[in-house]
Structure formats: C-alpha cells, structure tokens
Amino acid sequence: MAVHALLRALLNQCDYQTYVKMQAVGNDDSTYSGDVHVLRDGKIVAICGEVTFQKIARRVLRCYFLPLKQVQIHRKATPSKPQVMTLLKAT
C-alpha cells in the first residue's frame, strides 16, 4: 500500500530538502523503490511512500534540473539527440 501524506501546506517561496531511502528492485539494478520525505526548516511536510524510480543517466538529469539559462547554453553547445526518459507510476 502506497503512503502519500501532505502534513503541511507547501509554499512557493520556501526552500525544501528531501530525504530519500531507496533499494534496488529486481536483478538488473535499474529500478529502485522506497520512500521520499520532504522537509522544510528541518520538519517533515510531506511523505511519499513506496515510490518507484527508473535509473536515469546523470547527464540526462542535468538537462532537466538546471536553471533555464544554463539549459539553453548546454543545448547550444551539444548536438541534438533524441533522449528517452521513463517515469513509473507509484504503486
């Protein structure tokens, strides 16, 4: 059974930290499952349990999580290649 709980309202202008505990699922070591805790000012504000993630190359993640200006610079510097990203639904 998946556990999803929002313990406090999420605010736009706040910094959040995450605590993630994952374990490999299956034999190929490409899928991980576990819990994600979201913290604000050292207190838990949200919990997502039994979340499953597909392993993704770090270079691909950088493209998705850089500030917009850095992403545009990065895309100009490298030739365009199709990239595939698989997201799994929480069970």
PDB file of N, CA, C and O in Angstrom, chain B, residues numbered from 101:
ATOM      1  N   MET B 101       0.837  -1.178   0.000  1.00  0.00           N
ATOM      2  CA  MET B 101       0.000   0.000   0.000  1.00  0.00           C
ATOM      3  C   MET B 101       0.886   1.247   0.000  1.00  0.00           C
ATOM      4  O   MET B 101       1.754   1.386   0.862  1.00  0.00           O
ATOM      5  N   ALA B 102       0.679   2.143  -0.946  1.00  0.00           N
ATOM      6  CA  ALA B 102       1.444   3.377  -1.041  1.00  0.00           C
ATOM      7  C   ALA B 102       0.944   4.379  -0.002  1.00  0.00           C
ATOM      8  O   ALA B 102      -0.254   4.480   0.260  1.00  0.00           O
ATOM      9  N   VAL B 103       1.877   5.106   0.574  1.00  0.00           N
ATOM     10  CA  VAL B 103       1.542   6.114   1.570  1.00  0.00           C
ATOM     11  C   VAL B 103       1.900   7.479   0.992  1.00  0.00           C
ATOM     12  O   VAL B 103       3.056   7.719   0.643  1.00  0.00           O
ATOM     13  N   HIS B 104       0.928   8.367   0.889  1.00  0.00           N
ATOM     14  CA  HIS B 104       1.164   9.726   0.431  1.00  0.00           C
ATOM     15  C   HIS B 104       0.484  10.656   1.418  1.00  0.00           C
ATOM     16  O   HIS B 104      -0.732  10.593   1.600  1.00  0.00           O
ATOM     17  N   ALA B 105       1.260  11.513   2.053  1.00  0.00           N
ATOM     18  CA  ALA B 105       0.683  12.400   3.060  1.00  0.00           C
ATOM     19  C   ALA B 105       1.284  13.793   2.934  1.00  0.00           C
ATOM     20  O   ALA B 105       2.504  13.949   2.896  1.00  0.00           O
ATOM     21  N   LEU B 106       0.430  14.795   2.869  1.00  0.00           N
ATOM     22  CA  LEU B 106       0.844  16.182   2.898  1.00  0.00           C
ATOM     23  C   LEU B 106       0.527  16.687   4.302  1.00  0.00           C
ATOM     24  O   LEU B 106      -0.635  16.918   4.640  1.00  0.00           O
ATOM     25  N   LEU B 107       1.562  16.856   5.112  1.00  0.00           N
ATOM     26  CA  LEU B 107       1.370  17.200   6.517  1.00  0.00           C
ATOM     27  C   LEU B 107       1.228  18.703   6.754  1.00  0.00           C
ATOM     28  O   LEU B 107       0.597  19.127   7.722  1.00  0.00           O
ATOM     29  N   ARG B 108       1.813  19.500   5.871  1.00  0.00           N
ATOM     30  CA  ARG B 108       1.718  20.961   5.955  1.00  0.00           C
ATOM     31  C   ARG B 108       1.599  21.515   4.548  1.00  0.00           C
ATOM     32  O   ARG B 108       2.019  20.874   3.585  1.00  0.00           O
ATOM     33  N   ALA B 109       1.032  22.691   4.429  1.00  0.00           N
ATOM     34  CA  ALA B 109       0.879  23.316   3.111  1.00  0.00           C
ATOM     35  C   ALA B 109       2.254  23.606   2.506  1.00  0.00           C
ATOM     36  O   ALA B 109       3.169  24.038   3.208  1.00  0.00           O
ATOM     37  N   LEU B 110       2.391  23.366   1.200  1.00  0.00           N
ATOM     38  CA  LEU B 110       3.631  23.687   0.501  1.00  0.00           C
ATOM     39  C   LEU B 110       3.572  25.144   0.059  1.00  0.00           C
ATOM     40  O   LEU B 110       2.546  25.612  -0.435  1.00  0.00           O
ATOM     41  N   LEU B 111       4.685  25.859   0.242  1.00  0.00           N
ATOM     42  CA  LEU B 111       4.745  27.286  -0.052  1.00  0.00           C
ATOM     43  C   LEU B 111       5.700  27.547  -1.215  1.00  0.00           C
ATOM     44  O   LEU B 111       6.709  26.856  -1.357  1.00  0.00           O
ATOM     45  N   ASN B 112       5.387  28.537  -2.042  1.00  0.00           N
ATOM     46  CA  ASN B 112       6.197  28.831  -3.225  1.00  0.00           C
ATOM     47  C   ASN B 112       7.582  29.368  -2.896  1.00  0.00           C
ATOM     48  O   ASN B 112       8.553  28.989  -3.552  1.00  0.00           O
ATOM     49  N   GLN B 113       7.699  30.224  -1.919  1.00  0.00           N
ATOM     50  CA  GLN B 113       8.949  30.923  -1.649  1.00  0.00           C
ATOM     51  C   GLN B 113       9.799  30.276  -0.558  1.00  0.00           C
ATOM     52  O   GLN B 113      10.540  30.973   0.135  1.00  0.00           O
ATOM     53  N   CYS B 114       9.706  28.971  -0.395  1.00  0.00           N
ATOM     54  CA  CYS B 114      10.458  28.268   0.650  1.00  0.00           C
ATOM     55  C   CYS B 114      11.464  27.303   0.029  1.00  0.00           C
ATOM     56  O   CYS B 114      11.283  26.815  -1.087  1.00  0.00           O
ATOM     57  N   ASP B 115      12.523  27.047   0.784  1.00  0.00           N
ATOM     58  CA  ASP B 115      13.486  26.026   0.389  1.00  0.00           C
ATOM     59  C   ASP B 115      13.085  24.712   1.037  1.00  0.00           C
ATOM     60  O   ASP B 115      12.697  24.679   2.205  1.00  0.00           O
ATOM     61  N   TYR B 116      13.180  23.638   0.279  1.00  0.00           N
ATOM     62  CA  TYR B 116      12.828  22.309   0.768  1.00  0.00           C
ATOM     63  C   TYR B 116      14.021  21.375   0.629  1.00  0.00           C
ATOM     64  O   TYR B 116      14.848  21.533  -0.269  1.00  0.00           O
ATOM     65  N   GLN B 117      14.098  20.421   1.511  1.00  0.00           N
ATOM     66  CA  GLN B 117      15.097  19.367   1.435  1.00  0.00           C
ATOM     67  C   GLN B 117      14.349  18.054   1.277  1.00  0.00           C
ATOM     68  O   GLN B 117      13.187  17.938   1.667  1.00  0.00           O
ATOM     69  N   THR B 118      15.017  17.075   0.706  1.00  0.00           N
ATOM     70  CA  THR B 118      14.404  15.758   0.584  1.00  0.00           C
ATOM     71  C   THR B 118      15.304  14.716   1.218  1.00  0.00           C
ATOM     72  O   THR B 118      16.529  14.817   1.158  1.00  0.00           O
ATOM     73  N   TYR B 119      14.703  13.743   1.810  1.00  0.00           N
ATOM     74  CA  TYR B 119      15.395  12.560   2.324  1.00  0.00           C
ATOM     75  C   TYR B 119      14.808  11.384   1.561  1.00  0.00           C
ATOM     76  O   TYR B 119      13.604  11.134   1.612  1.00  0.00           O
ATOM     77  N   VAL B 120      15.659  10.675   0.864  1.00  0.00           N
ATOM     78  CA  VAL B 120      15.210   9.574   0.018  1.00  0.00           C
ATOM     79  C   VAL B 120      15.936   8.303   0.435  1.00  0.00           C
ATOM     80  O   VAL B 120      17.163   8.275   0.520  1.00  0.00           O
ATOM     81  N   LYS B 121      15.170   7.259   0.692  1.00  0.00           N
ATOM     82  CA  LYS B 121      15.758   5.955   1.001  1.00  0.00           C
ATOM     83  C   LYS B 121      15.215   4.963  -0.025  1.00  0.00           C
ATOM     84  O   LYS B 121      14.022   4.664  -0.052  1.00  0.00           O
ATOM     85  N   MET B 122      16.115   4.463  -0.863  1.00  0.00           N
ATOM     86  CA  MET B 122      15.716   3.574  -1.954  1.00  0.00           C
ATOM     87  C   MET B 122      16.505   2.273  -1.889  1.00  0.00           C
ATOM     88  O   MET B 122      17.625   2.225  -1.381  1.00  0.00           O
ATOM     89  N   GLN B 123      15.897   1.236  -2.411  1.00  0.00           N
ATOM     90  CA  GLN B 123      16.552  -0.062  -2.547  1.00  0.00           C
ATOM     91  C   GLN B 123      16.300  -0.570  -3.964  1.00  0.00           C
ATOM     92  O   GLN B 123      15.230  -0.353  -4.533  1.00  0.00           O
ATOM     93  N   ALA B 124      17.303  -1.252  -4.526  1.00  0.00           N
ATOM     94  CA  ALA B 124      17.163  -1.815  -5.867  1.00  0.00           C
ATOM     95  C   ALA B 124      16.053  -2.860  -5.879  1.00  0.00           C
ATOM     96  O   ALA B 124      15.883  -3.627  -4.931  1.00  0.00           O
ATOM     97  N   VAL B 125      15.301  -2.869  -6.983  1.00  0.00           N
ATOM     98  CA  VAL B 125      14.218  -3.828  -7.174  1.00  0.00           C
ATOM     99  C   VAL B 125      14.591  -4.701  -8.366  1.00  0.00           C
ATOM    100  O   VAL B 125      14.914  -4.184  -9.435  1.00  0.00           O
ATOM    101  N   GLY B 126      14.549  -5.994  -8.193  1.00  0.00           N
ATOM    102  CA  GLY B 126      14.871  -6.896  -9.296  1.00  0.00           C
ATOM    103  C   GLY B 126      16.362  -7.140  -9.419  1.00  0.00           C
ATOM    104  O   GLY B 126      17.153  -6.709  -8.579  1.00  0.00           O
ATOM    105  N   ASN B 127      16.729  -7.835 -10.474  1.00  0.00           N
ATOM    106  CA  ASN B 127      18.122  -8.256 -10.660  1.00  0.00           C
ATOM    107  C   ASN B 127      18.956  -7.305 -11.496  1.00  0.00           C
ATOM    108  O   ASN B 127      20.183  -7.355 -11.420  1.00  0.00           O
ATOM    109  N   ASP B 128      18.336  -6.433 -12.297  1.00  0.00           N
ATOM    110  CA  ASP B 128      19.103  -5.608 -13.229  1.00  0.00           C
ATOM    111  C   ASP B 128      19.605  -4.292 -12.645  1.00  0.00           C
ATOM    112  O   ASP B 128      20.355  -3.588 -13.321  1.00  0.00           O
ATOM    113  N   ASP B 129      19.228  -3.928 -11.424  1.00  0.00           N
ATOM    114  CA  ASP B 129      19.721  -2.738 -10.733  1.00  0.00           C
ATOM    115  C   ASP B 129      19.376  -1.441 -11.471  1.00  0.00           C
ATOM    116  O   ASP B 129      20.088  -0.448 -11.324  1.00  0.00           O
ATOM    117  N   SER B 130      18.295  -1.433 -12.263  1.00  0.00           N
ATOM    118  CA  SER B 130      17.911  -0.211 -12.974  1.00  0.00           C
ATOM    119  C   SER B 130      16.645   0.419 -12.407  1.00  0.00           C
ATOM    120  O   SER B 130      16.266   1.511 -12.832  1.00  0.00           O
ATOM    121  N   THR B 131      15.988  -0.231 -11.467  1.00  0.00           N
ATOM    122  CA  THR B 131      14.769   0.290 -10.857  1.00  0.00           C
ATOM    123  C   THR B 131      14.935   0.266  -9.342  1.00  0.00           C
ATOM    124  O   THR B 131      15.429  -0.702  -8.764  1.00  0.00           O
ATOM    125  N   TYR B 132      14.506   1.365  -8.716  1.00  0.00           N
ATOM    126  CA  TYR B 132      14.618   1.492  -7.267  1.00  0.00           C
ATOM    127  C   TYR B 132      13.263   1.840  -6.685  1.00  0.00           C
ATOM    128  O   TYR B 132      12.470   2.540  -7.316  1.00  0.00           O
ATOM    129  N   SER B 133      12.998   1.357  -5.489  1.00  0.00           N
ATOM    130  CA  SER B 133      11.744   1.637  -4.810  1.00  0.00           C
ATOM    131  C   SER B 133      12.032   2.019  -3.366  1.00  0.00           C
ATOM    132  O   SER B 133      12.960   1.498  -2.748  1.00  0.00           O
ATOM    133  N   GLY B 134      11.225   2.938  -2.833  1.00  0.00           N
ATOM    134  CA  GLY B 134      11.431   3.347  -1.452  1.00  0.00           C
ATOM    135  C   GLY B 134      10.550   4.514  -1.072  1.00  0.00           C
ATOM    136  O   GLY B 134       9.473   4.705  -1.637  1.00  0.00           O
ATOM    137  N   ASP B 135      11.016   5.301  -0.106  1.00  0.00           N
ATOM    138  CA  ASP B 135      10.233   6.398   0.454  1.00  0.00           C
ATOM    139  C   ASP B 135      10.945   7.732   0.236  1.00  0.00           C
ATOM    140  O   ASP B 135      12.174   7.804   0.235  1.00  0.00           O
ATOM    141  N   VAL B 136      10.148   8.787   0.051  1.00  0.00           N
ATOM    142  CA  VAL B 136      10.660  10.147  -0.099  1.00  0.00           C
ATOM    143  C   VAL B 136      10.009  11.008   0.973  1.00  0.00           C
ATOM    144  O   VAL B 136       8.784  11.049   1.090  1.00  0.00           O
ATOM    145  N   HIS B 137      10.836  11.698   1.756  1.00  0.00           N
ATOM    146  CA  HIS B 137      10.345  12.627   2.782  1.00  0.00           C
ATOM    147  C   HIS B 137      10.751  14.035   2.352  1.00  0.00           C
ATOM    148  O   HIS B 137      11.900  14.256   1.969  1.00  0.00           O
ATOM    149  N   VAL B 138       9.828  14.983   2.411  1.00  0.00           N
ATOM    150  CA  VAL B 138      10.097  16.375   2.068  1.00  0.00           C
ATOM    151  C   VAL B 138      10.115  17.171   3.364  1.00  0.00           C
ATOM    152  O   VAL B 138       9.181  17.093   4.163  1.00  0.00           O
ATOM    153  N   LEU B 139      11.203  17.951   3.571  1.00  0.00           N
ATOM    154  CA  LEU B 139      11.372  18.708   4.808  1.00  0.00           C
ATOM    155  C   LEU B 139      11.467  20.205   4.528  1.00  0.00           C
ATOM    156  O   LEU B 139      12.027  20.627   3.516  1.00  0.00           O
ATOM    157  N   ARG B 140      10.910  20.997   5.438  1.00  0.00           N
ATOM    158  CA  ARG B 140      11.052  22.446   5.424  1.00  0.00           C
ATOM    159  C   ARG B 140      11.459  22.855   6.832  1.00  0.00           C
ATOM    160  O   ARG B 140      10.778  22.518   7.801  1.00  0.00           O
ATOM    161  N   ASP B 141      12.553  23.570   6.946  1.00  0.00           N
ATOM    162  CA  ASP B 141      13.072  24.005   8.253  1.00  0.00           C
ATOM    163  C   ASP B 141      13.275  22.822   9.198  1.00  0.00           C
ATOM    164  O   ASP B 141      13.030  22.934  10.399  1.00  0.00           O
ATOM    165  N   GLY B 142      13.723  21.691   8.654  1.00  0.00           N
ATOM    166  CA  GLY B 142      14.025  20.517   9.467  1.00  0.00           C
ATOM    167  C   GLY B 142      12.825  19.704   9.906  1.00  0.00           C
ATOM    168  O   GLY B 142      12.975  18.743  10.661  1.00  0.00           O
ATOM    169  N   LYS B 143      11.628  20.073   9.446  1.00  0.00           N
ATOM    170  CA  LYS B 143      10.419  19.340   9.823  1.00  0.00           C
ATOM    171  C   LYS B 143       9.791  18.709   8.580  1.00  0.00           C
ATOM    172  O   LYS B 143       9.782  19.310   7.507  1.00  0.00           O
ATOM    173  N   ILE B 144       9.275  17.510   8.733  1.00  0.00           N
ATOM    174  CA  ILE B 144       8.659  16.793   7.620  1.00  0.00           C
ATOM    175  C   ILE B 144       7.347  17.468   7.242  1.00  0.00           C
ATOM    176  O   ILE B 144       6.478  17.676   8.088  1.00  0.00           O
ATOM    177  N   VAL B 145       7.210  17.812   5.945  1.00  0.00           N
ATOM    178  CA  VAL B 145       5.973  18.432   5.466  1.00  0.00           C
ATOM    179  C   VAL B 145       5.212  17.515   4.508  1.00  0.00           C
ATOM    180  O   VAL B 145       4.020  17.717   4.276  1.00  0.00           O
ATOM    181  N   ALA B 146       5.894  16.503   3.947  1.00  0.00           N
ATOM    182  CA  ALA B 146       5.216  15.568   3.042  1.00  0.00           C
ATOM    183  C   ALA B 146       5.965  14.248   3.015  1.00  0.00           C
ATOM    184  O   ALA B 146       7.184  14.206   3.186  1.00  0.00           O
ATOM    185  N   ILE B 147       5.226  13.173   2.800  1.00  0.00           N
ATOM    186  CA  ILE B 147       5.792  11.828   2.698  1.00  0.00           C
ATOM    187  C   ILE B 147       5.164  11.136   1.498  1.00  0.00           C
ATOM    188  O   ILE B 147       3.945  11.148   1.323  1.00  0.00           O
ATOM    189  N   CYS B 148       6.006  10.540   0.683  1.00  0.00           N
ATOM    190  CA  CYS B 148       5.537   9.699  -0.428  1.00  0.00           C
ATOM    191  C   CYS B 148       6.195   8.343  -0.239  1.00  0.00           C
ATOM    192  O   CYS B 148       7.408   8.206  -0.398  1.00  0.00           O
ATOM    193  N   GLY B 149       5.395   7.346   0.097  1.00  0.00           N
ATOM    194  CA  GLY B 149       5.932   6.018   0.346  1.00  0.00           C
ATOM    195  C   GLY B 149       5.744   5.090  -0.838  1.00  0.00           C
ATOM    196  O   GLY B 149       4.839   5.271  -1.653  1.00  0.00           O
ATOM    197  N   GLU B 150       6.614   4.096  -0.918  1.00  0.00           N
ATOM    198  CA  GLU B 150       6.570   3.088  -1.976  1.00  0.00           C
ATOM    199  C   GLU B 150       6.610   3.710  -3.365  1.00  0.00           C
ATOM    200  O   GLU B 150       5.845   3.327  -4.250  1.00  0.00           O
ATOM    201  N   VAL B 151       7.510   4.674  -3.550  1.00  0.00           N
ATOM    202  CA  VAL B 151       7.705   5.318  -4.844  1.00  0.00           C
ATOM    203  C   VAL B 151       8.736   4.504  -5.621  1.00  0.00           C
ATOM    204  O   VAL B 151       9.706   4.014  -5.042  1.00  0.00           O
ATOM    205  N   THR B 152       8.529   4.360  -6.934  1.00  0.00           N
ATOM    206  CA  THR B 152       9.453   3.610  -7.777  1.00  0.00           C
ATOM    207  C   THR B 152      10.073   4.546  -8.801  1.00  0.00           C
ATOM    208  O   THR B 152       9.372   5.313  -9.461  1.00  0.00           O
ATOM    209  N   PHE B 153      11.407   4.477  -8.929  1.00  0.00           N
ATOM    210  CA  PHE B 153      12.149   5.293  -9.882  1.00  0.00           C
ATOM    211  C   PHE B 153      12.919   4.407 -10.843  1.00  0.00           C
ATOM    212  O   PHE B 153      13.436   3.356 -10.463  1.00  0.00           O
ATOM    213  N   GLN B 154      12.990   4.843 -12.088  1.00  0.00           N
ATOM    214  CA  GLN B 154      13.824   4.202 -13.101  1.00  0.00           C
ATOM    215  C   GLN B 154      15.166   4.922 -13.093  1.00  0.00           C
ATOM    216  O   GLN B 154      15.203   6.152 -13.049  1.00  0.00           O
ATOM    217  N   LYS B 155      16.261   4.185 -13.134  1.00  0.00           N
ATOM    218  CA  LYS B 155      17.587   4.769 -13.152  1.00  0.00           C
ATOM    219  C   LYS B 155      17.765   5.561 -14.452  1.00  0.00           C
ATOM    220  O   LYS B 155      17.438   5.067 -15.531  1.00  0.00           O
ATOM    221  N   ILE B 156      18.286   6.796 -14.345  1.00  0.00           N
ATOM    222  CA  ILE B 156      18.499   7.666 -15.494  1.00  0.00           C
ATOM    223  C   ILE B 156      19.923   8.209 -15.421  1.00  0.00           C
ATOM    224  O   ILE B 156      20.417   8.534 -14.342  1.00  0.00           O
ATOM    225  N   ALA B 157      20.573   8.303 -16.568  1.00  0.00           N
ATOM    226  CA  ALA B 157      21.952   8.804 -16.621  1.00  0.00           C
ATOM    227  C   ALA B 157      22.025  10.226 -16.059  1.00  0.00           C
ATOM    228  O   ALA B 157      21.132  11.040 -16.295  1.00  0.00           O
ATOM    229  N   ARG B 158      23.088  10.516 -15.319  1.00  0.00           N
ATOM    230  CA  ARG B 158      23.252  11.821 -14.685  1.00  0.00           C
ATOM    231  C   ARG B 158      23.259  12.944 -15.722  1.00  0.00           C
ATOM    232  O   ARG B 158      22.713  14.016 -15.460  1.00  0.00           O
ATOM    233  N   ARG B 159      23.861  12.727 -16.884  1.00  0.00           N
ATOM    234  CA  ARG B 159      23.907  13.770 -17.923  1.00  0.00           C
ATOM    235  C   ARG B 159      22.497  14.132 -18.401  1.00  0.00           C
ATOM    236  O   ARG B 159      22.240  15.281 -18.761  1.00  0.00           O
ATOM    237  N   VAL B 160      21.600  13.171 -18.405  1.00  0.00           N
ATOM    238  CA  VAL B 160      20.214  13.443 -18.784  1.00  0.00           C
ATOM    239  C   VAL B 160      19.526  14.238 -17.674  1.00  0.00           C
ATOM    240  O   VAL B 160      18.793  15.185 -17.960  1.00  0.00           O
ATOM    241  N   LEU B 161      19.751  13.869 -16.423  1.00  0.00           N
ATOM    242  CA  LEU B 161      19.148  14.605 -15.304  1.00  0.00           C
ATOM    243  C   LEU B 161      19.589  16.061 -15.284  1.00  0.00           C
ATOM    244  O   LEU B 161      18.791  16.951 -14.989  1.00  0.00           O
ATOM    245  N   ARG B 162      20.860  16.306 -15.597  1.00  0.00           N
ATOM    246  CA  ARG B 162      21.357  17.684 -15.612  1.00  0.00           C
ATOM    247  C   ARG B 162      20.565  18.549 -16.582  1.00  0.00           C
ATOM    248  O   ARG B 162      20.330  19.726 -16.313  1.00  0.00           O
ATOM    249  N   CYS B 163      20.160  17.986 -17.687  1.00  0.00           N
ATOM    250  CA  CYS B 163      19.375  18.746 -18.675  1.00  0.00           C
ATOM    251  C   CYS B 163      18.023  19.140 -18.122  1.00  0.00           C
ATOM    252  O   CYS B 163      17.490  20.185 -18.496  1.00  0.00           O
ATOM    253  N   TYR B 164      17.461  18.343 -17.254  1.00  0.00           N
ATOM    254  CA  TYR B 164      16.130  18.600 -16.729  1.00  0.00           C
ATOM    255  C   TYR B 164      16.122  19.461 -15.472  1.00  0.00           C
ATOM    256  O   TYR B 164      15.106  20.086 -15.168  1.00  0.00           O
ATOM    257  N   PHE B 165      17.237  19.510 -14.729  1.00  0.00           N
ATOM    258  CA  PHE B 165      17.227  20.201 -13.447  1.00  0.00           C
ATOM    259  C   PHE B 165      18.142  21.414 -13.367  1.00  0.00           C
ATOM    260  O   PHE B 165      18.339  21.945 -12.274  1.00  0.00           O
ATOM    261  N   LEU B 166      18.706  21.872 -14.474  1.00  0.00           N
ATOM    262  CA  LEU B 166      19.495  23.098 -14.466  1.00  0.00           C
ATOM    263  C   LEU B 166      18.572  24.302 -14.601  1.00  0.00           C
ATOM    264  O   LEU B 166      17.469  24.179 -15.135  1.00  0.00           O
ATOM    265  N   PRO B 167      19.013  25.474 -14.121  1.00  0.00           N
ATOM    266  CA  PRO B 167      18.244  26.692 -14.388  1.00  0.00           C
ATOM    267  C   PRO B 167      18.110  26.904 -15.893  1.00  0.00           C
ATOM    268  O   PRO B 167      18.972  26.468 -16.656  1.00  0.00           O
ATOM    269  N   LEU B 168      17.058  27.557 -16.322  1.00  0.00           N
ATOM    270  CA  LEU B 168      16.727  27.694 -17.733  1.00  0.00           C
ATOM    271  C   LEU B 168      17.888  28.243 -18.567  1.00  0.00           C
ATOM    272  O   LEU B 168      18.145  27.721 -19.652  1.00  0.00           O
ATOM    273  N   LYS B 169      18.592  29.268 -18.107  1.00  0.00           N
ATOM    274  CA  LYS B 169      19.701  29.841 -18.872  1.00  0.00           C
ATOM    275  C   LYS B 169      20.791  28.812 -19.111  1.00  0.00           C
ATOM    276  O   LYS B 169      21.325  28.728 -20.217  1.00  0.00           O
ATOM    277  N   GLN B 170      21.133  28.026 -18.095  1.00  0.00           N
ATOM    278  CA  GLN B 170      22.167  27.009 -18.244  1.00  0.00           C
ATOM    279  C   GLN B 170      21.712  25.904 -19.182  1.00  0.00           C
ATOM    280  O   GLN B 170      22.528  25.359 -19.925  1.00  0.00           O
ATOM    281  N   VAL B 171      20.446  25.563 -19.166  1.00  0.00           N
ATOM    282  CA  VAL B 171      19.918  24.547 -20.077  1.00  0.00           C
ATOM    283  C   VAL B 171      20.044  25.030 -21.508  1.00  0.00           C
ATOM    284  O   VAL B 171      20.443  24.260 -22.382  1.00  0.00           O
ATOM    285  N   GLN B 172      19.711  26.298 -21.772  1.00  0.00           N
ATOM    286  CA  GLN B 172      19.805  26.832 -23.126  1.00  0.00           C
ATOM    287  C   GLN B 172      21.247  26.856 -23.604  1.00  0.00           C
ATOM    288  O   GLN B 172      21.515  26.530 -24.760  1.00  0.00           O
ATOM    289  N   ILE B 173      22.178  27.235 -22.741  1.00  0.00           N
ATOM    290  CA  ILE B 173      23.594  27.231 -23.098  1.00  0.00           C
ATOM    291  C   ILE B 173      24.049  25.804 -23.385  1.00  0.00           C
ATOM    292  O   ILE B 173      24.751  25.564 -24.368  1.00  0.00           O
ATOM    293  N   HIS B 174      23.657  24.861 -22.539  1.00  0.00           N
ATOM    294  CA  HIS B 174      24.048  23.464 -22.706  1.00  0.00           C
ATOM    295  C   HIS B 174      23.511  22.917 -24.028  1.00  0.00           C
ATOM    296  O   HIS B 174      24.231  22.202 -24.726  1.00  0.00           O
ATOM    297  N   ARG B 175      22.290  23.228 -24.381  1.00  0.00           N
ATOM    298  CA  ARG B 175      21.697  22.718 -25.618  1.00  0.00           C
ATOM    299  C   ARG B 175      22.386  23.295 -26.846  1.00  0.00           C
ATOM    300  O   ARG B 175      22.514  22.597 -27.852  1.00  0.00           O
ATOM    301  N   LYS B 176      22.833  24.546 -26.796  1.00  0.00           N
ATOM    302  CA  LYS B 176      23.538  25.141 -27.932  1.00  0.00           C
ATOM    303  C   LYS B 176      24.904  24.499 -28.124  1.00  0.00           C
ATOM    304  O   LYS B 176      25.378  24.372 -29.253  1.00  0.00           O
ATOM    305  N   ALA B 177      25.536  24.095 -27.033  1.00  0.00           N
ATOM    306  CA  ALA B 177      26.885  23.547 -27.091  1.00  0.00           C
ATOM    307  C   ALA B 177      26.926  22.093 -27.534  1.00  0.00           C
ATOM    308  O   ALA B 177      27.971  21.624 -27.983  1.00  0.00           O
ATOM    309  N   THR B 178      25.838  21.377 -27.422  1.00  0.00           N
ATOM    310  CA  THR B 178      25.835  19.966 -27.778  1.00  0.00           C
ATOM    311  C   THR B 178      24.841  19.700 -28.894  1.00  0.00           C
ATOM    312  O   THR B 178      23.779  20.321 -28.940  1.00  0.00           O
ATOM    313  N   PRO B 179      25.176  18.775 -29.801  1.00  0.00           N
ATOM    314  CA  PRO B 179      24.225  18.460 -30.872  1.00  0.00           C
ATOM    315  C   PRO B 179      22.961  17.813 -30.307  1.00  0.00           C
ATOM    316  O   PRO B 179      23.000  17.124 -29.287  1.00  0.00           O
ATOM    317  N   SER B 180      21.853  18.045 -30.984  1.00  0.00           N
ATOM    318  CA  SER B 180      20.582  17.479 -30.539  1.00  0.00           C
ATOM    319  C   SER B 180      20.549  15.984 -30.774  1.00  0.00           C
ATOM    320  O   SER B 180      20.870  15.501 -31.860  1.00  0.00           O
ATOM    321  N   LYS B 181      20.157  15.258 -29.741  1.00  0.00           N
ATOM    322  CA  LYS B 181      19.986  13.806 -29.826  1.00  0.00           C
ATOM    323  C   LYS B 181      18.669  13.476 -29.150  1.00  0.00           C
ATOM    324  O   LYS B 181      18.333  14.069 -28.125  1.00  0.00           O
ATOM    325  N   PRO B 182      17.930  12.552 -29.701  1.00  0.00           N
ATOM    326  CA  PRO B 182      16.696  12.154 -29.000  1.00  0.00           C
ATOM    327  C   PRO B 182      17.039  11.490 -27.672  1.00  0.00           C
ATOM    328  O   PRO B 182      17.941  10.656 -27.599  1.00  0.00           O
ATOM    329  N   GLN B 183      16.319  11.863 -26.634  1.00  0.00           N
ATOM    330  CA  GLN B 183      16.540  11.280 -25.324  1.00  0.00           C
ATOM    331  C   GLN B 183      15.245  10.651 -24.830  1.00  0.00           C
ATOM    332  O   GLN B 183      14.158  11.191 -25.038  1.00  0.00           O
ATOM    333  N   VAL B 184      15.375   9.519 -24.183  1.00  0.00           N
ATOM    334  CA  VAL B 184      14.220   8.806 -23.680  1.00  0.00           C
ATOM    335  C   VAL B 184      14.265   8.828 -22.167  1.00  0.00           C
ATOM    336  O   VAL B 184      15.300   8.541 -21.565  1.00  0.00           O
ATOM    337  N   MET B 185      13.135   9.170 -21.546  1.00  0.00           N
ATOM    338  CA  MET B 185      13.047   9.175 -20.088  1.00  0.00           C
ATOM    339  C   MET B 185      11.801   8.407 -19.705  1.00  0.00           C
ATOM    340  O   MET B 185      10.705   8.717 -20.173  1.00  0.00           O
ATOM    341  N   THR B 186      11.960   7.412 -18.861  1.00  0.00           N
ATOM    342  CA  THR B 186      10.841   6.584 -18.440  1.00  0.00           C
ATOM    343  C   THR B 186      10.459   6.928 -17.012  1.00  0.00           C
ATOM    344  O   THR B 186      11.307   6.902 -16.119  1.00  0.00           O
ATOM    345  N   LEU B 187       9.215   7.244 -16.792  1.00  0.00           N
ATOM    346  CA  LEU B 187       8.719   7.512 -15.439  1.00  0.00           C
ATOM    347  C   LEU B 187       7.725   6.421 -15.088  1.00  0.00           C
ATOM    348  O   LEU B 187       6.875   6.054 -15.899  1.00  0.00           O
ATOM    349  N   LEU B 188       7.840   5.909 -13.879  1.00  0.00           N
ATOM    350  CA  LEU B 188       6.949   4.865 -13.429  1.00  0.00           C
ATOM    351  C   LEU B 188       5.955   5.445 -12.431  1.00  0.00           C
ATOM    352  O   LEU B 188       6.313   6.306 -11.627  1.00  0.00           O
ATOM    353  N   LYS B 189       4.734   4.988 -12.478  1.00  0.00           N
ATOM    354  CA  LYS B 189       3.726   5.433 -11.529  1.00  0.00           C
ATOM    355  C   LYS B 189       3.967   4.776 -10.163  1.00  0.00           C
ATOM    356  O   LYS B 189       4.422   3.635 -10.076  1.00  0.00           O
ATOM    357  N   ALA B 190       3.655   5.516  -9.115  1.00  0.00           N
ATOM    358  CA  ALA B 190       3.729   4.950  -7.765  1.00  0.00           C
ATOM    359  C   ALA B 190       2.654   3.882  -7.635  1.00  0.00           C
ATOM    360  O   ALA B 190       1.539   4.050  -8.129  1.00  0.00           O
ATOM    361  N   THR B 191       2.993   2.792  -6.974  1.00  0.00           N
ATOM    362  CA  THR B 191       2.021   1.713  -6.814  1.00  0.00           C
ATOM    363  C   THR B 191       1.385   1.770  -5.454  1.00  0.00           C
ATOM    364  O   THR B 191       0.537   0.937  -5.134  1.00  0.00           O
TER     365      THR B 191
END
